[in-house]
Amino acid sequence: MGLTEDIAACRICADRFAATATRHAPRPVPWFRPSARVLVAGQAPGLRVHETGKPFFDRSGDRLRDWLGLSPEEFYDLDRVACVPAAFCFPGYSAKRADLPPPPICAGTWQERVMAALPALQLRVLVGAYAHRNHLGVKGPLTETVRNWQNYAPGIFVLPHPSWRNTGWLRRNPWFETELLPELKAAVRAAMNSNRIGQPHNP
């Protein structure tokens, strides 16, 4: 089997998910091909993504695509865009219906292999604190990390999660839309339109 088939067949968290309030079975959502130029590294699938098998297929995805300047057709073009979350499965809800965090065992098992399988990447878009930690080792406050986005650009962009729960954060930090997003959209468009094979990433 290939790597995506290996991930799709993964059941290492079956007992963990069965013990959640949702009591669901694993359903990994691998979404990448070696030709991808843009990597969207997120947190973990939500319930709707778990049900549909399509990454960011929800309101958060609508906002993220707006940030990136991509149409749904472009975003779901597997030849150009890869979606690799910190965990490939929906982690479930707690007894209070709160989102559970992505199990670290998932990134520990798959992330290195997936990144090695994406030689054409020109741009990494790291969405949320879990992606910042997994790809950059950054563990500080999210606002501080995103405020210092220029330290990582142009090869890497650090974003908050596009959840509508973060609308208040966006209002408190208008620089995100006025300073960061125009640069992000330009970098995404350049990568999408490029025929080059990869480029060095900022550490």
Beta strands, then each sheet from edge to edge (+ up, - down):
strand 1: 38-41
strand 2: 81-83
strand 3: 123-127
strand 4: 156-159
sheet 1: 2+ 1+ 3+ 4+
end
